[in-house]
Amino acid sequence: MFQTRKELQALLASAGLRPQKRHGQHFLIDRNLMQKLIDSAELGPDDVVVEIGVGTGSLTAQLCERAGSVIAVEIDDRIAEIARTRLTVCGNLQLLVIDALETKSRISPRLTDAIKSAQRSGLSGNPRRVKLVSNLPYDIATPLILNLLLGDLYFERMCFTVQSEVGDRFLAQENTAEYGIASVLVAALSYAERITRVPAQAFWPAPKVESAMIRLAPLPAEQTIADRAGFAMLLRTFFQQRRKTLGRTAADHDTWTAAMSEIGLNSSLRPEAVSPDFWIKLWNAIRPPSSR
């Protein structure tokens, strides 16, 4: 059920539709790259797969063949109807016509509830593994991925396409122009890698920029940071004043200044010069003993 560019154009034209820029709709039409995206997730028959940005269901159909359950989200109800019609044979599909983000800082409760429900219905009696496989809409990629990393649900894999500059931010190292809050959170909460570059011609309509295919393997709760939301707030405090040195930002917080000295963090540095490891050490040094 892979759809070529001509097939996509015909499907939309027959419904009187066209891709909506406001929803970041750029459909993946390269069969090899789509297969690489699917293979990168290493799907099994007891996996729950979440796809954000279903479009007309080209990727969705193949996910349904590989996974035990697929939860597909599409915000555009008119295009979702095309996908629903084409995917009636997929008995393991749940299609949600919603915005995956209720707000910029919160995943839709309907999506969260659907994932939890599907996770409980594993063949083995154990909770199913949850994986994200998506050609992500450009306009929600960054807040979506960061909210998933910071949320209560554990995703074993996140495999997705994003604008190249977003991928660069996710994978950036300290002392580079792209390095920021997203870079620190991705490095602190997951193992991350770029699978491949995705040229603009791999999509229809072709965007003005290249994209990247990214794979994240989030760390289990016992291996990651306690109070991830608090950690994110700490990063925002410093990076929102990124032209200031750490010491100037921390000047009103005696415990923060003491923590920097304790872990050997140079307070004359600016936020973009601090590695993820040092951000984690700083957070562990300043958070209340009751939350450690």
Backbone torsions as a table, in degrees:
resi	resn	phi	psi	omega
1	MET	NA	17.2	173.9
2	PHE	-61.5	138.2	-176.2
3	GLN	-111.4	124.2	175.6
4	THR	-76.7	173.1	178.3
5	ARG	-58.8	-45.3	-179.1
6	LYS	-63.0	-39.3	179.4
7	GLU	-66.8	-40.6	177.1
8	LEU	-62.0	-47.0	-179.6
9	GLN	-60.4	-40.3	180.0
10	ALA	-67.8	-40.3	179.0
11	LEU	-60.5	-48.0	-178.3
12	LEU	-68.8	-41.4	-179.0
13	ALA	-62.6	-38.1	-179.5
14	SER	-65.6	-23.3	178.3
15	ALA	-99.8	4.1	-179.3
16	GLY	69.5	31.2	-175.7
17	LEU	-117.2	164.2	171.9
18	ARG	-146.5	158.2	-180.0
19	PRO	-56.4	138.7	-177.6
20	GLN	-101.2	116.3	179.7
21	LYS	-61.9	-35.0	-177.1
22	ARG	-66.8	-19.8	176.3
23	HIS	-100.8	6.3	179.0
24	GLY	63.0	38.5	-173.5
25	GLN	-85.8	107.0	172.6
26	HIS	-133.9	109.4	-171.5
27	PHE	-86.1	133.1	-179.8
28	LEU	-74.2	121.7	-175.8
29	ILE	-121.0	8.9	177.0
30	ASP	-95.9	111.4	-174.7
31	ARG	-61.9	-41.6	-178.1
32	ASN	-65.6	-41.6	179.6
33	LEU	-69.6	-36.8	176.1
34	MET	-62.6	-40.3	178.5
35	GLN	-66.1	-37.7	177.4
36	LYS	-63.0	-40.1	178.4
37	LEU	-62.2	-45.3	180.0
38	ILE	-65.1	-46.5	-178.5
39	ASP	-61.7	-33.2	-176.9
40	SER	-63.5	-22.9	-178.6
41	ALA	-85.0	-13.9	180.0
42	GLU	49.0	62.6	-174.2
43	LEU	-76.4	148.2	176.3
44	GLY	-129.5	167.7	-174.4
45	PRO	-68.8	-9.0	178.2
46	ASP	-112.1	13.3	-179.8
47	ASP	-86.5	146.4	168.5
48	VAL	-98.9	121.8	179.8
49	VAL	-109.6	134.0	176.2
50	VAL	-109.0	127.2	176.0
51	GLU	-120.4	125.8	178.6
52	ILE	-108.3	122.5	-177.9
53	GLY	91.1	66.0	-173.7
54	VAL	-68.8	-37.0	-174.4
55	GLY	62.6	-131.9	-178.8
56	THR	-92.6	5.1	169.9
57	GLY	92.6	15.7	-178.8
58	SER	-62.7	-50.0	177.2
59	LEU	-70.9	-38.5	-176.5
60	THR	-55.8	-44.7	-177.3
61	ALA	-59.6	-39.2	-178.7
62	GLN	-74.9	-32.3	175.5
63	LEU	-65.3	-38.8	179.4
64	CYS	-63.1	-29.6	178.3
65	GLU	-72.9	-26.4	-173.5
66	ARG	-98.9	-32.0	-169.5
67	ALA	-106.1	164.1	177.4
68	GLY	-75.1	-34.8	-177.9
69	SER	-149.6	139.8	178.9
70	VAL	-125.3	125.5	174.4
71	ILE	-109.3	110.7	-174.0
72	ALA	-111.2	134.3	-175.4
73	VAL	-119.2	130.9	176.9
74	GLU	-140.5	126.7	-177.5
75	ILE	-81.8	-27.0	-176.4
76	ASP	-88.0	105.9	-173.8
77	ASP	-65.1	-28.2	-178.9
78	ARG	-72.7	-42.6	177.1
79	ILE	-72.4	-33.9	177.4
80	ALA	-59.6	-33.5	179.5
81	GLU	-66.5	-35.7	175.1
82	ILE	-62.9	-46.3	179.4
83	ALA	-62.0	-43.2	-179.2
84	ARG	-59.1	-43.0	-179.5
85	THR	-65.5	-40.5	-177.2
86	ARG	-77.0	-20.9	-172.9
87	LEU	-108.7	21.0	-178.9
88	THR	-62.1	-23.3	-179.7
89	VAL	-78.5	-10.2	-177.1
90	CYS	-88.1	93.5	-177.2
91	GLY	-72.9	-12.5	-179.5
92	ASN	-102.4	18.8	-177.1
93	LEU	-105.3	134.5	168.9
94	GLN	-118.8	114.7	-178.1
95	LEU	-101.1	119.5	179.2
96	LEU	-107.0	121.1	178.4
97	VAL	-96.1	83.2	-175.6
98	ILE	-148.4	170.2	167.5
99	ASP	-84.2	126.3	-178.7
100	ALA	-62.2	-24.7	178.8
101	LEU	-108.5	117.7	175.2
102	GLU	-68.3	-42.7	171.9
103	THR	-138.2	175.4	-179.6
104	LYS	-61.3	-23.2	-176.8
105	SER	-114.4	15.4	-177.9
106	ARG	-148.0	128.8	174.5
107	ILE	-69.9	145.8	179.2
108	SER	-55.9	128.3	176.8
109	PRO	-58.5	-33.1	178.4
110	ARG	-63.3	-40.0	177.7
111	LEU	-67.8	-44.3	179.2
112	THR	-60.1	-45.1	179.9
113	ASP	-63.5	-40.3	-179.8
114	ALA	-64.0	-40.3	179.3
115	ILE	-65.4	-45.9	-179.5
116	LYS	-62.0	-40.1	179.6
117	SER	-64.8	-45.9	-180.0
118	ALA	-66.6	-34.2	-179.0
119	GLN	-64.2	-30.8	-177.2
120	ARG	-79.4	-10.4	-171.8
121	SER	-102.2	33.0	-177.8
122	GLY	-67.3	152.6	-179.7
123	LEU	-65.9	-33.1	-174.1
124	SER	-85.1	-8.5	-175.2
125	GLY	90.6	-13.1	176.1
126	ASN	-94.1	157.5	178.6
127	PRO	-57.7	137.4	178.9
128	ARG	-73.1	152.8	173.1
129	ARG	-74.3	141.2	179.3
130	VAL	-112.0	132.4	-179.6
131	LYS	-135.5	146.0	175.1
132	LEU	-102.9	128.3	172.9
133	VAL	-134.9	112.2	-171.2
134	SER	-154.3	144.7	161.5
135	ASN	-91.9	91.2	-166.9
136	LEU	-70.0	137.1	171.2
137	PRO	-59.1	134.5	-173.9
138	TYR	-57.3	-35.8	-169.6
139	ASP	-75.4	-14.9	-177.7
140	ILE	-121.2	3.0	-170.3
141	ALA	-57.3	-51.4	-175.4
142	THR	-66.0	-54.1	179.8
143	PRO	-61.9	-34.0	-179.9
144	LEU	-63.7	-52.1	-177.7
145	ILE	-63.2	-42.6	-179.6
146	LEU	-66.6	-38.6	177.3
147	ASN	-65.9	-37.1	177.1
148	LEU	-66.6	-39.4	178.4
149	LEU	-66.9	-34.7	-176.6
150	LEU	-88.4	-11.8	-174.5
151	GLY	-80.4	-179.0	-176.6
152	ASP	-81.5	-22.3	-179.4
153	LEU	-79.4	137.6	179.1
154	TYR	-100.0	121.0	174.9
155	PHE	-101.0	124.2	179.2
156	GLU	-70.5	-35.3	177.4
157	ARG	-139.5	147.8	169.1
158	MET	-131.9	112.4	-178.5
159	CYS	-121.7	122.1	-170.6
160	PHE	-158.5	161.6	171.3
161	THR	-104.8	140.9	177.1
162	VAL	-144.0	165.7	172.2
163	GLN	-54.4	143.7	-176.6
164	SER	-55.4	-39.4	-178.1
165	GLU	-68.3	-31.0	175.4
166	VAL	-69.4	-44.2	175.8
167	GLY	-59.0	-39.5	178.0
168	ASP	-61.7	-40.7	179.3
169	ARG	-66.3	-41.0	179.7
170	PHE	-61.0	-36.1	-172.1
171	LEU	-103.8	3.3	-174.4
172	ALA	-66.0	149.3	174.5
173	GLN	-104.2	163.7	-178.6
174	GLU	-57.9	157.0	179.9
175	ASN	65.3	27.2	171.4
176	THR	-123.3	159.0	-176.2
177	ALA	-64.7	-29.1	-175.9
178	GLU	-82.1	-13.6	-172.5
179	TYR	-70.0	131.1	179.0
180	GLY	-165.3	-157.5	-177.0
181	ILE	-57.5	-46.4	-178.7
182	ALA	-60.1	-40.1	-179.7
183	SER	-61.6	-44.6	-177.7
184	VAL	-66.8	-44.9	-178.3
185	LEU	-63.6	-43.7	179.0
186	VAL	-62.6	-44.9	-179.0
187	ALA	-67.6	-35.4	-176.3
188	ALA	-78.9	-26.2	-171.2
189	LEU	-113.1	0.5	-177.2
190	SER	-159.1	166.6	163.9
191	TYR	-94.8	127.2	-172.0
192	ALA	-126.7	145.9	176.5
193	GLU	-154.0	153.7	173.3
194	ARG	-91.4	123.2	-180.0
195	ILE	-78.1	-48.5	-179.8
196	THR	-168.5	165.6	172.1
197	ARG	-84.7	152.8	-179.5
198	VAL	-127.2	109.1	-178.1
199	PRO	-67.4	157.2	-179.2
200	ALA	-58.2	-31.7	-176.9
201	GLN	-70.7	-8.4	177.8
202	ALA	-77.9	-6.1	-178.4
203	PHE	-119.6	156.4	167.5
204	TRP	-133.4	129.2	-9.8
205	PRO	-67.5	150.8	-177.4
206	ALA	-68.8	127.2	176.1
207	PRO	-72.8	172.7	-179.1
208	LYS	-85.2	-4.3	-177.3
209	VAL	-130.3	161.8	173.1
210	GLU	-77.8	165.3	177.8
211	SER	-122.9	175.3	178.0
212	ALA	-135.5	147.0	174.2
213	MET	-103.1	121.3	-172.2
214	ILE	-118.5	144.0	173.0
215	ARG	-125.6	127.2	174.7
216	LEU	-115.7	138.6	171.8
217	ALA	-116.6	91.7	-177.5
218	PRO	-58.2	145.1	178.8
219	LEU	-76.9	140.7	175.0
220	PRO	-60.2	156.8	-175.5
221	ALA	-54.2	-39.2	-176.5
222	GLU	-72.0	-12.9	-179.0
223	GLN	-107.4	0.4	-174.1
224	THR	-115.4	-167.2	-173.1
225	ILE	-80.2	133.8	172.1
226	ALA	-73.4	140.6	-178.5
227	ASP	56.6	67.2	-179.3
228	ARG	-63.5	-33.1	178.7
229	ALA	-64.3	-40.2	177.0
230	GLY	-64.1	-39.9	177.9
231	PHE	-61.5	-43.1	179.4
232	ALA	-63.7	-38.5	178.3
233	MET	-65.0	-38.4	177.1
234	LEU	-60.8	-45.7	179.5
235	LEU	-61.0	-42.3	-179.7
236	ARG	-62.2	-39.4	-179.9
237	THR	-57.6	-42.7	-177.6
238	PHE	-81.2	-45.3	-174.5
239	PHE	-72.9	-22.8	175.1
240	GLN	-71.1	-12.9	175.5
241	GLN	-124.4	47.8	-168.7
242	ARG	-66.8	-15.5	176.0
243	ARG	-81.5	-13.4	177.1
244	LYS	-86.6	153.2	172.8
245	THR	-73.6	161.4	178.0
246	LEU	-57.5	-40.8	-177.8
247	GLY	-63.4	-39.5	179.8
248	ARG	-67.9	-40.7	178.7
249	THR	-65.9	-36.0	-176.8
250	ALA	-87.9	2.5	-172.4
251	ALA	-56.6	-32.1	-178.7
252	ASP	-90.2	6.6	-178.0
253	HIS	-127.8	95.6	-177.4
254	ASP	-58.7	-37.8	-178.4
255	THR	-66.8	-33.5	179.3
256	TRP	-68.2	-42.7	179.1
257	THR	-63.1	-43.2	178.6
258	ALA	-64.3	-38.3	-179.6
259	ALA	-64.8	-39.3	178.0
260	MET	-61.3	-44.0	178.3
261	SER	-64.0	-39.3	-178.6
262	GLU	-62.2	-40.6	-176.7
263	ILE	-95.2	1.7	178.1
264	GLY	75.6	32.4	180.0
265	LEU	-94.0	121.9	-178.0
266	ASN	-66.5	114.8	-175.9
267	SER	-73.4	-8.3	178.2
268	SER	-86.9	-2.9	177.9
269	LEU	-75.9	156.7	170.4
270	ARG	-96.1	160.8	-173.7
271	PRO	-53.7	-38.4	-175.9
272	GLU	-70.6	-7.2	179.1
273	ALA	-98.2	0.0	-175.8
274	VAL	-99.3	126.9	-178.0
275	SER	-72.4	158.6	176.2
276	PRO	-55.5	-38.2	179.7
277	ASP	-60.2	-40.6	179.7
278	PHE	-72.3	-33.5	175.7
279	TRP	-63.0	-40.2	178.3
280	ILE	-65.2	-43.7	179.1
281	LYS	-61.5	-41.0	179.6
282	LEU	-63.5	-45.4	179.9
283	TRP	-61.3	-43.9	-179.9
284	ASN	-64.4	-28.1	-178.2
285	ALA	-81.0	-26.0	-173.9
286	ILE	-105.2	-16.9	-176.2
287	ARG	-72.2	152.1	-175.3
288	PRO	-57.6	142.3	-179.3
289	PRO	-55.2	-33.0	-178.0
290	SER	-66.5	-20.0	-178.1
291	SER	-101.7	4.6	-178.3
292	ARG	-85.8	NA	NA
